[in-house]
Amino acid sequence: MSSKQWIWFYLFTFFMVVLLIWKGGEALKNQQIKTLRMDTIEELNQLANVLESAIAKYQHMPTLLASNDRVKKALRDGFESDINQLNRELEQINRITEASDSYILNADGLTIAASNYGGGSSFVGSNYVFRPYFKDAIAGKPGRYYALGIMSNRRGYYFSYPIYEGESIIGVAVVKVDLTQFEKRFANQNYEFVLLDPDNVVFSGSRPNWVYRVLGELSHEELKRIADSQRYGDKAIEKLAITYQKSFDDQSHIIDILENKNTNNSDNLNRVSYLKMSRPISLLGFQVSILAPLKILNEDIALWRAIFAGGVTITALLFGLAMLRTRMLRERSDANEMTRHNQAYIREVIQNTQAGLVTLDENHKIESFNPAVERLVGQPLAPLVGQPLSVLFRSDGEGFMTSPSDDFFDAINNLGIKVLTREGSLCYFEQAPVPVEMTLCEMQLPNRLSYLVTFHDMTERKRYEQEITQARIDLEERVRERTFELEGANIRLRQEIEEHKGTQRELIQTAKLAVLGQLSAGLNHELNQPLTAIRAFAGNGLKFLDRGQYDQAQTNLQHISQLGHHMSDIIARFKVFARKGDVHQGPIAVQTAIMGAIKIMGTRYKEVDIELVVTEDKGFIVNGDMVFLEQVLVNLLANAADAILESPSHDRRVCIEQKGTDDSVIICVQDTGSGLSDEAVRNLFEPFFTSKSSGLGLGLGLSISQRIIDAMGGQISASNMASGGAEFCVRLPRFQPSSMAYDNAL
């Protein structure tokens, strides 16, 4: 063959080698990408499952909040104390569940309570009526949404649920899940991940500079819809710099993305290749994608090609075969040496281990033992070789084992138990038994069957168990003694409670008598007028009888009878008001209680020229005690009169109004006095606190009134009116005939 032919031969060979290296590299690359794809599928499923399971636990929290009675009460009544307590409960729930935020919206979308009520970015007072999750919930459906928080400026996923009061929706419960915790959790993986919303906008990901980037194209209408919903605030929605995209198979793509090598220089761009795989997250309506970098894979392929090119020559192959043979001989020698070393090492471990080891042959006879067993027994055990295990070990609760195979070995051979453990004692000749834990396992040796028995000394453990048992007995004795002491203290406490109740009843009675004392002058005036009229009618009647004018005399007698009934009614009203007794719940007419209080206080109001305005009877029936409700109203009317008398420049007028809700009735007493001071508002219902002039009150009336209303299941409150003066409101539950019938049936 000529030189030219050799040149062409070498060129052809070189071309074939280069082609083989290139094609082989491509084939290897595709194979490694397939392997990477399989690994990425597992990581993608794991990531999606973690996201779903971590967020799924929050989806039912709004439902639980919506069923909370305190939430409904805060929405219904709007009392500041209820809202403050609800704020604290939401904060505690967030700490326990690790949610981002929890808050309650009223029917107008205004936040009344939130878990972050104390922070600078509190949601309280913010209105979210524009949020889709509010619109869905107020329409009666569970809501879900994802957006950038307006106050917190943090991305999150929102769950909402309507709050019902009967058949009406009075508010919305919302729980926000912060997705940044998942970004931190998966930030240091060997891949990048992105969480795409339904518009293919990156809502969350391991690369912060990819967030709010879109994988695809968005129309002007879609961009406007996103902006109108304020989903991402003022964030600019831009396209991710994808320069190349190719489908690898039905489920994966190879994409190239331009990235900055230096964040300070936007012109220094680097093209990075990724294997992209995606799957939907049905719970969120999102799609999660993993981008596995192909840089290391490409570097491996290039390295493989270099190695392959360097080893294609025949000389390298022959040299490699020679070196391989030499290496095999050396490894065989090293393996034999290692085997001898391992055998010596194992013997040393067995001889020096602290656990007792005994080997048994296939007939369950003692074959060998280590020195630790002799140390446990305290005797040489050479005579026991060839003897059954029962001559050395006895199981707890049994006598000496005469046939161990029936117990231990049958369980291992027939039942498939790999390891069998029993507690017992090592007993040999006259030595004291040594408590041990015995473990029996089967050893499958190449040529025969054998068993390994391990003994662990339990002397210290038994001693600890006895000490623990004694300590438990001592503890139970101390518990019984302490229980006896607590029972005695409980009896004394109940006695003190009964004495306190008696003192409270006496205090209420004292307050009644104090009111009667204040009204005694008016009572005398009320009785003197009919007595004077009776004397006049009686004198005239005698004269009519003397003249024979019997009709006029009969008329005078009728007037005297009516005046007697009037005096009896006045005295009876004060007697009923003054009687002792506990609160007895029952249906009472609100108008009747108001009129009873007016009869008691009417005389005083006439004396001091105070106008008393009572709204028309609305037929309200409440659940309570008539006498005690009259006492509360008399106290409120007396306080109103005192407030007006201390402010003579104001109009002298007291108004009693009745208002009703679905489940309660509100009685309001409004005066035209000078109103309540800040100190009075804070301490108004405390015992012995009074805002009256010195010597005009004990400060017990409102405190007792509050206890009476609490006992009837209601509430009493005070506030200043915008027009001037003070307003005291008593809220009592409406009487429900069905519940009363049920209680009587019970």
C-alpha positions in Angstrom: 0.0 0.0 0.0 1.4 3.4 -1.1 2.0 6.3 1.3 -0.9 8.1 -0.3 -3.2 5.2 0.4 -1.9 5.0 4.0 -2.7 8.7 4.4 -6.2 8.2 3.1 -6.5 5.1 5.4 -5.4 7.1 8.4 -7.7 10.0 7.4 -10.6 7.6 7.0 -9.8 5.9 10.3 -9.5 9.3 12.0 -12.8 10.4 10.5 -14.5 7.2 11.6 -13.0 7.5 15.1 -14.2 11.2 15.4 -17.7 10.2 14.1 -17.8 7.3 16.5 -16.8 9.5 19.4 -19.4 12.2 18.4 -22.2 9.7 17.9 -21.2 7.8 21.0 -21.2 11.0 23.0 -24.6 11.9 21.7 -26.0 8.5 22.6 -24.4 8.7 26.0 -25.8 12.2 26.5 -29.3 11.0 25.7 -28.9 8.1 28.0 -27.7 10.3 30.9 -30.5 12.7 30.2 -33.0 9.8 30.4 -31.4 8.8 33.7 -31.6 12.4 34.9 -35.2 12.5 33.7 -36.1 9.5 35.9 -34.4 11.1 38.9 -36.0 14.4 38.2 -39.5 12.7 38.0 -39.0 11.4 41.5 -37.8 14.8 42.8 -40.7 16.5 41.0 -43.2 14.2 42.6 -41.6 14.6 46.0 -41.6 18.4 45.6 -45.2 18.5 44.5 -46.3 16.1 47.3 -44.5 18.2 49.9 -46.1 21.4 48.6 -49.6 19.8 48.4 -49.4 18.2 51.9 -47.9 21.3 53.5 -50.6 23.7 52.1 -53.5 21.2 52.3 -53.4 21.4 56.1 -54.4 25.1 55.9 -57.4 24.8 53.5 -59.8 23.8 56.3 -58.6 26.5 58.8 -61.1 29.2 57.4 -63.9 26.7 57.9 -63.0 26.2 61.5 -62.7 29.9 62.1 -66.0 30.5 60.4 -67.7 28.1 62.9 -66.1 29.8 65.9 -68.8 31.5 68.1 -66.3 34.2 69.2 -65.8 35.2 65.5 -69.6 35.4 64.9 -70.1 37.4 68.1 -67.3 39.9 67.2 -69.0 40.3 63.7 -72.4 40.6 65.2 -71.9 42.8 68.2 -68.7 44.6 67.3 -67.6 45.0 70.9 -64.0 46.1 71.3 -63.4 43.5 74.0 -64.5 40.7 71.8 -62.4 41.9 68.9 -59.3 42.2 71.1 -59.8 38.7 72.4 -60.3 37.4 68.8 -57.1 39.1 67.7 -55.2 37.3 70.4 -56.8 34.0 69.5 -55.9 34.5 65.8 -52.3 35.3 66.8 -52.1 32.1 68.9 -53.6 30.0 66.1 -50.9 31.3 63.7 -48.1 30.5 66.1 -49.4 26.9 66.4 -50.2 26.2 62.7 -47.3 28.3 61.3 -49.6 30.0 58.9 -48.6 33.4 57.5 -51.7 35.4 58.5 -55.4 34.8 59.6 -58.0 37.5 59.5 -61.7 38.1 59.6 -63.6 40.4 57.1 -67.1 41.8 57.6 -69.7 41.7 54.9 -68.3 44.9 53.4 -64.8 43.4 53.0 -63.4 45.4 56.0 -60.9 43.6 58.2 -62.1 43.7 61.8 -59.5 41.3 63.4 -56.2 39.8 62.2 -53.4 37.7 63.7 -50.9 40.5 62.9 -53.0 43.2 64.7 -50.0 44.4 66.7 -47.6 44.8 63.8 -46.8 47.7 61.6 -48.3 46.0 58.6 -51.6 45.0 60.4 -54.5 44.1 58.1 -57.0 45.5 60.6 -58.9 48.4 59.0 -57.9 47.3 55.4 -60.6 46.6 52.9 -60.3 43.6 50.5 -63.6 43.7 48.8 -61.8 43.6 45.4 -60.0 40.3 46.1 -61.6 37.3 44.3 -61.4 35.1 47.4 -63.7 37.6 49.2 -66.1 37.7 46.2 -66.3 33.9 46.2 -66.8 33.6 49.9 -69.4 36.3 50.2 -71.3 34.5 47.4 -71.4 31.4 49.7 -68.5 29.4 48.2 -65.1 28.5 49.6 -62.5 30.9 48.0 -58.9 30.4 46.9 -56.5 32.9 45.5 -52.9 33.7 45.1 -51.4 37.2 45.2 -48.8 39.6 46.5 -49.9 41.0 49.9 -50.8 44.7 49.8 -49.8 45.4 53.4 -47.1 42.7 54.0 -45.7 42.8 50.4 -45.2 39.0 50.7 -46.5 36.4 48.2 -49.0 34.0 49.6 -51.9 31.6 48.8 -55.3 32.5 50.3 -58.1 30.2 51.6 -61.4 31.8 52.5 -64.8 30.6 53.8 -68.1 32.4 54.4 -69.3 33.0 58.1 -72.9 32.3 58.5 -75.4 33.7 61.1 -78.4 31.6 60.5 -79.0 31.8 56.7 -77.2 35.0 56.3 -73.5 35.6 55.5 -72.1 38.1 58.0 -68.4 37.9 57.1 -65.5 36.0 55.6 -62.7 34.0 57.3 -59.3 34.1 55.5 -56.0 32.3 56.0 -52.9 33.2 54.1 -50.0 30.7 53.5 -46.6 32.3 52.9 -44.8 30.3 50.2 -41.4 31.8 50.9 -40.9 29.0 53.5 -40.9 26.4 50.7 -38.4 28.5 48.7 -36.0 28.4 51.6 -36.6 24.7 52.2 -35.7 23.8 48.6 -33.2 26.6 47.9 -30.1 24.4 48.2 -31.1 21.5 46.0 -29.2 20.3 42.9 -31.9 21.7 40.7 -34.0 24.9 40.3 -37.8 24.9 40.7 -40.6 27.4 39.8 -44.2 27.5 40.8 -46.4 28.8 37.9 -49.8 30.3 38.3 -52.6 29.6 35.7 -51.1 32.4 33.5 -47.7 30.8 33.5 -46.3 33.6 35.7 -43.6 32.5 38.2 -45.3 32.9 41.6 -42.5 31.2 43.6 -39.2 29.7 42.9 -35.7 28.9 44.0 -34.3 31.9 42.0 -35.6 35.2 43.3 -34.8 37.0 39.9 -37.2 34.6 38.1 -40.2 35.6 40.3 -42.9 37.5 38.3 -41.4 36.3 35.0 -43.7 34.6 32.6 -42.8 31.3 30.7 -44.6 32.1 27.5 -46.6 35.1 26.1 -49.4 37.1 27.7 -51.9 39.2 25.7 -52.8 42.8 26.6 -56.1 41.6 28.0 -54.5 39.1 30.3 -52.0 41.6 31.6 -54.8 44.1 32.2 -56.8 41.4 34.1 -53.8 40.7 36.3 -53.3 44.4 37.0 -57.0 45.0 37.8 -57.0 42.2 40.4 -53.9 43.8 42.0 -52.6 40.3 42.3 -48.9 41.3 42.0 -49.2 45.0 43.0 -46.9 47.2 41.0 -44.5 44.4 40.0 -43.6 44.4 36.3 -44.6 41.1 34.5 -41.7 40.3 32.1 -40.8 37.3 29.9 -38.1 35.0 31.1 -35.0 35.1 28.8 -35.5 31.7 27.2 -33.3 31.5 24.0 -33.8 27.9 23.1 -36.4 25.3 23.7 -36.7 21.7 22.4 -38.9 18.8 23.4 -36.9 15.8 24.7 -40.0 13.6 25.0 -43.7 14.0 25.9 -43.0 15.1 29.5 -39.7 17.0 29.3 -38.0 19.8 27.5 -34.5 21.1 27.1 -34.3 24.9 27.4 -31.5 27.5 27.4 -31.8 30.6 29.6 -29.7 33.7 29.5 -28.4 34.5 33.0 -26.0 37.1 34.4 -22.6 35.9 35.6 -22.2 39.1 37.4 -25.3 40.7 39.0 -23.6 44.2 38.8 -23.1 43.9 35.0 -26.2 43.1 32.9 -24.1 42.8 29.7 -22.2 39.8 31.1 -24.7 37.0 30.1 -24.2 33.3 30.2 -26.3 30.7 28.4 -27.3 27.9 30.8 -29.1 24.6 29.7 -31.7 22.9 31.8 -33.9 19.8 31.6 -37.4 21.1 32.4 -40.2 18.8 33.7 -43.6 19.9 35.0 -46.7 18.5 36.7 -49.9 20.2 37.9 -50.8 20.8 41.6 -54.6 20.3 41.6 -55.1 21.6 45.1 -53.7 25.1 44.1 -54.5 25.1 40.4 -50.8 25.8 39.9 -48.1 24.0 38.0 -44.7 23.1 39.5 -41.6 22.7 37.2 -38.1 21.5 38.0 -35.2 22.7 35.9 -32.3 20.3 36.3 -29.0 21.9 35.0 -27.2 20.1 32.2 -23.8 21.8 32.8 -22.3 18.9 34.7 -23.8 16.3 32.3 -22.3 18.2 29.3 -18.9 18.4 31.0 -19.1 14.7 31.7 -19.8 14.0 28.0 -16.9 16.2 26.9 -14.6 14.4 29.5 -15.8 11.0 28.2 -15.1 12.0 24.6 -11.6 13.1 25.6 -10.9 9.8 27.5 -12.3 7.8 24.7 -10.2 9.6 22.1 -7.1 9.0 24.2 -7.7 5.3 24.5 -8.5 4.3 20.9 -5.0 3.4 20.0 -4.0 -0.3 19.9 -0.9 0.4 22.0 -3.1 1.9 24.8 -5.4 -1.1 24.7 -2.5 -3.6 24.9 -0.9 -1.6 27.7 -4.3 -1.4 29.4 -4.7 -5.2 29.2 -1.3 -5.7 30.7 -1.9 -3.3 33.5 -5.3 -4.8 34.1 -3.8 -8.3 34.5 -1.2 -6.9 36.9 -3.9 -5.1 38.8 -6.0 -8.2 39.1 -3.1 -10.2 40.5 -2.4 -7.5 43.0 -6.0 -7.1 44.0 -6.3 -10.9 44.5 -3.2 -10.8 46.8 -4.7 -7.8 48.6 -8.0 -9.6 49.0 -6.4 -12.6 50.5 -4.4 -10.5 52.9 -7.6 -8.5 53.8 -9.4 -11.8 54.5 -6.7 -12.9 56.9 -6.8 -9.5 58.5 -10.5 -9.5 58.9 -10.5 -13.0 60.4 -8.0 -11.9 63.0 -9.9 -8.7 63.6 -13.2 -10.7 64.1 -11.5 -13.0 66.6 -10.2 -10.1 68.6 -13.7 -8.4 68.6 -15.3 -11.6 69.8 -12.7 -12.2 72.5 -12.8 -8.6 73.8 -16.5 -7.8 73.5 -18.4 -7.2 76.8 -21.4 -9.2 75.7 -21.4 -12.9 76.3 -21.3 -14.9 73.0 -22.1 -18.6 72.6 -22.3 -20.6 69.3 -24.5 -23.7 68.9 -24.1 -26.4 66.3 -27.0 -27.6 64.2 -28.0 -30.0 67.0 -28.4 -27.1 69.4 -25.3 -28.1 71.5 -22.8 -25.6 72.9 -20.0 -25.3 70.4 -17.9 -22.3 71.6 -18.0 -19.3 73.8 -16.1 -16.1 74.5 -14.5 -15.0 77.8 -17.3 -12.6 78.6 -19.6 -15.5 79.3 -17.2 -17.0 81.9 -16.8 -13.5 83.5 -20.6 -13.3 83.8 -20.9 -16.8 85.5 -17.7 -16.5 87.4 -16.6 -20.1 86.5 -14.8 -21.8 83.6 -17.3 -23.2 81.1 -15.1 -25.7 79.2 -17.0 -28.7 80.6 -20.2 -27.4 79.0 -19.0 -27.8 75.4 -21.3 -30.3 73.7 -24.0 -29.8 76.3 -27.5 -28.3 75.6 -28.1 -24.6 76.3 -30.6 -25.5 79.1 -27.7 -26.4 81.4 -26.5 -22.8 81.3 -29.6 -20.6 80.7 -33.0 -20.5 82.4 -35.9 -18.3 81.0 -38.0 -16.2 83.4 -41.2 -17.9 84.6 -40.0 -21.3 83.6 -38.1 -24.1 85.1 -34.8 -25.4 83.7 -35.2 -25.9 80.0 -35.0 -29.6 79.2 -35.8 -29.2 75.5 -34.8 -25.8 74.1 -35.6 -26.7 70.5 -39.3 -27.0 71.4 -39.3 -23.4 72.4 -36.7 -21.3 70.7 -35.4 -23.2 67.8 -38.9 -24.3 66.5 -39.9 -20.6 66.5 -36.8 -19.7 64.4 -37.0 -22.8 62.0 -40.8 -23.1 61.6 -42.2 -19.6 62.2 -39.6 -17.7 60.2 -38.6 -15.5 63.2 -35.1 -14.2 62.5 -34.2 -13.0 66.0 -35.6 -14.3 69.3 -35.1 -12.5 72.6 -35.9 -13.7 76.1 -35.1 -12.6 79.6 -33.7 -15.1 82.1 -30.7 -16.1 84.2 -27.4 -17.7 83.8 -27.2 -20.6 86.4 -24.2 -22.9 86.7 -23.5 -25.2 89.7 -23.9 -23.3 93.0 -23.3 -19.8 91.7 -26.0 -17.2 92.2 -28.2 -16.6 89.1 -27.1 -13.7 86.9 -30.0 -11.9 85.3 -29.4 -11.5 81.5 -31.1 -10.8 78.2 -30.7 -13.7 75.7 -30.8 -13.1 72.0 -30.9 -16.2 69.6 -30.4 -15.9 65.9 -29.6 -18.3 63.1 -26.3 -18.2 61.1 -26.3 -19.6 57.6 -22.7 -20.7 57.1 -21.5 -22.0 53.7 -21.3 -25.7 54.7 -23.5 -26.0 57.8 -26.2 -24.5 60.0 -25.3 -22.8 63.3 -26.8 -20.5 65.9 -25.4 -17.5 67.8 -26.6 -16.8 71.3 -25.8 -13.4 72.9 -26.1 -12.7 76.7 -26.3 -9.1 78.0 -25.9 -8.5 81.8 -29.1 -7.0 83.3 -28.0 -6.8 86.9 -27.9 -3.0 86.9 -31.1 -2.7 84.9 -33.0 -5.0 87.4 -31.8 -2.9 90.2 -33.0 0.3 88.5 -36.4 -1.3 87.9 -36.7 -2.1 91.6 -35.8 1.4 92.5 -38.3 2.8 90.0 -41.0 0.5 91.3 -40.4 1.7 94.9 -40.3 5.3 93.8 -43.7 4.8 92.1 -45.2 3.3 95.2 -43.8 6.3 97.3 -45.2 8.7 94.7 -48.7 7.1 94.8 -48.7 7.4 98.6 -47.8 11.1 98.4 -50.5 11.6 95.8 -53.1 10.1 98.1 -52.0 12.3 100.9 -52.1 15.4 98.7 -55.5 14.4 97.3 -56.9 14.2 100.9 -55.5 17.7 101.6 -57.0 19.1 98.4 -60.4 17.6 99.2 -60.4 19.3 102.5 -59.4 22.6 100.9 -62.2 22.1 98.3 -64.8 21.7 101.1 -63.6 24.9 102.8 -63.6 26.7 99.4 -67.2 25.7 98.8 -68.2 27.0 102.2 -66.5 30.3 101.5 -68.4 30.5 98.2 -71.7 30.0 99.9 -70.8 32.7 102.5 -69.9 35.0 99.6 -73.3 34.4 97.9 -75.1 35.2 101.1 -73.0 38.4 101.4 -73.9 39.3 97.9 -77.6 38.8 98.5 -77.5 41.0 101.6 -75.6 43.7 99.6 -78.3 43.7 96.9 -81.0 44.0 99.6 -79.1 46.9 101.2 -79.0 48.7 97.8 -82.8 48.2 97.5 -83.4 49.6 101.0 -81.1 52.5 100.2 -83.2 53.4 97.2 -86.4 53.1 99.3 -84.8 55.4 101.8 -84.2 58.0 99.2 -87.8 57.6 97.9 -89.4 57.7 101.4 -90.3 61.4 101.2 -91.9 60.9 97.8 -93.8 57.9 99.3 -95.2 60.0 102.1 -96.3 62.7 99.6 -98.0 60.0 97.4 -99.9 58.7 100.4 -100.8 62.1 102.0 -102.6 63.3 98.9 -105.1 60.3 98.7 -105.5 60.5 102.6 -106.4 64.2 102.4 -108.9 63.4 99.6 -110.4 60.5 101.6 -111.0 62.8 104.6 -112.6 65.4 102.4 -114.9 62.9 100.6 -115.8 61.3 104.0 -116.8 64.7 105.5 -118.8 65.6 102.5 -120.4 62.2 102.5 -121.7 62.7 106.1 -123.2 66.0 105.1 -124.9 64.4 102.1 -126.3 61.7 104.3 -127.7 64.3 106.8 -129.4 66.1 103.9 -130.7 62.8 102.4 -128.6 63.2 99.2 -127.8 59.5 99.0 -126.6 59.5 95.4 -123.9 62.1 96.1 -122.9 60.2 99.3 -122.6 57.0 97.2 -120.4 58.8 94.7 -118.1 60.0 97.5 -117.8 56.4 98.9 -116.8 55.2 95.4 -114.1 57.9 95.2 -112.9 56.8 98.7 -112.7 53.1 97.5 -110.7 54.1 94.4 -108.3 56.1 96.5 -107.8 53.2 98.9 -107.0 50.8 95.9 -104.5 53.4 94.7 -102.8 53.6 98.1 -102.7 49.8 98.3 -101.1 49.6 94.8 -98.4 52.1 95.9 -97.6 50.2 99.1 -97.6 46.8 97.3 -95.2 48.1 94.6 -92.7 49.1 97.3 -93.2 45.9 99.3 -92.4 43.7 96.2 -89.4 45.9 95.4 -88.1 45.5 98.9 -88.4 41.7 99.2 -85.4 39.4 99.3 -84.7 36.6 96.9 -82.5 35.1 94.2 -82.8 35.6 90.5 -85.5 33.4 89.0 -85.5 33.2 85.2 -88.7 33.4 83.3 -90.6 35.3 80.6 -91.2 39.0 81.6 -92.6 41.9 79.6 -90.1 44.7 79.1 -92.8 47.4 79.1 -94.2 46.0 82.4 -90.8 46.2 84.1 -90.3 49.8 82.8 -93.7 50.9 84.0 -93.1 49.3 87.4 -89.8 51.2 87.8 -91.6 54.4 86.7 -94.2 54.0 89.4 -91.4 53.8 92.0 -89.4 56.7 90.6 -92.3 58.9 89.2 -92.8 60.8 92.4 -89.2 61.9 92.7 -89.2 62.9 89.0 -92.2 65.1 89.6 -90.6 66.7 92.6 -87.5 67.8 90.8 -89.4 68.6 87.5 -87.6 66.1 85.2 -89.4 65.1 82.1 -89.6 61.3 81.6 -90.0 60.1 78.0 -90.9 56.4 77.3 -91.1 55.0 73.8 -94.2 53.0 72.8 -94.6 49.4 73.9 -93.1 47.1 71.3 -94.2 43.9 73.0 -90.7 42.6 73.8 -90.5 39.5 76.1 -87.2 38.7 77.7 -85.9 35.9 79.9 -85.2 37.2 83.4 -86.6 38.2 86.8 -89.2 41.0 87.0 -88.2 42.3 90.5 -84.5 42.4 89.8 -84.9 44.0 86.4 -87.1 46.7 88.1 -84.3 47.2 90.7 -81.7 47.7 87.8 -84.0 50.2 86.0 -84.8 52.1 89.3 -81.1 52.4 89.9 -80.4 53.6 86.3 -83.3 56.1 86.6 -82.0 57.3 90.0 -78.5 57.8 88.6 -79.9 59.7 85.6 -81.9 62.0 87.9 -78.7 62.6 90.0 -76.7 63.4 86.9 -79.3 65.9 85.7 -79.5 67.6 89.1 -75.7 68.0 89.2 -75.9 69.8 85.8 -78.7 72.4 86.2 -77.9 74.2 83.0 -79.0 71.2 80.8 -82.5 70.3 79.8 -84.2 68.1 82.4 -85.2 65.0 80.4 -84.7 61.2 80.7 -85.6 58.9 77.8 -86.2 55.2 77.9 -85.9 53.4 74.6 -86.4 49.8 73.6 -84.6 48.1 70.7 -84.6 44.5 69.5 -82.4 42.1 67.5 -82.9 38.5 66.5 -81.9 37.1 69.8 -81.8 39.9 72.3 -83.6 43.1 73.5 -81.8 46.3 74.5 -83.2 48.8 77.0 -81.5 52.2 76.9 -81.8 54.9 79.6 -80.5 58.3 78.2 -80.1 61.5 80.3 -79.2 65.1 79.5 -76.6 65.4 82.2 -72.9 66.3 81.7 -71.9 62.8 80.6 -69.2 60.5 82.0 -65.5 61.3 82.5 -62.8 59.0 81.2 -62.1 57.7 84.7 -65.8 57.0 85.2 -66.0 55.0 82.0 -63.0 52.8 83.1 -64.1 52.2 86.7 -67.9 52.7 86.4 -68.9 49.1 87.4 -66.3 48.6 90.1 -67.6 48.3 93.7 -67.5 51.6 95.8 -66.6 53.7 92.8 -68.9 56.8 92.4 -68.7 60.0 90.4 -71.3 61.7 92.5 -70.7 64.5 95.0 -69.3 63.4 98.4 -72.0 61.8 100.5 -74.5 61.2 97.7 -73.8 57.5 97.0 -71.9 54.4 98.1 -70.8 53.4 94.6 -72.5 49.9 94.8 -75.6 50.5 92.6 -74.0 49.9 89.2 -71.8 47.1 90.5 -74.8 45.2 91.9 -76.8 46.0 88.7 -74.0 44.4 86.6 -74.1 41.2 88.7 -77.9 41.0 88.4 -77.8 41.4 84.6 -74.9 38.9 84.3 -77.0 36.4 86.4 -79.8 36.8 83.9 -77.4 36.1 81.0 -77.3 39.7 79.7 -74.9 42.6 79.5 -74.9 46.2 80.8 -72.7 49.0 79.2 -72.3 52.8 79.4 -71.2 55.4 77.0 -71.4 59.1 76.2 -73.8 60.3 73.5 -72.7 62.6 70.8 -75.5 65.1 71.6 -74.4 65.2 75.3 -75.3 63.2 78.4 -74.8 59.5 79.2 -76.5 56.4 77.9 -76.8 53.1 79.9 -77.9 50.0 77.9 -79.1 46.7 79.3 -79.0 43.8 76.8 -81.1 40.7 77.7 -81.8 37.5 75.8 -85.1 37.2 74.1 -87.5 34.7 75.6 -87.8 31.6 73.4 -91.0 29.6 74.1 -89.6 26.4 72.5 -86.5 26.4 74.8 -88.8 27.0 77.8 -91.0 24.1 76.9 -88.0 21.9 76.5 -86.6 22.9 79.9 -90.0 22.1 81.5 -90.1 18.7 79.8 -86.7 17.9 81.3 
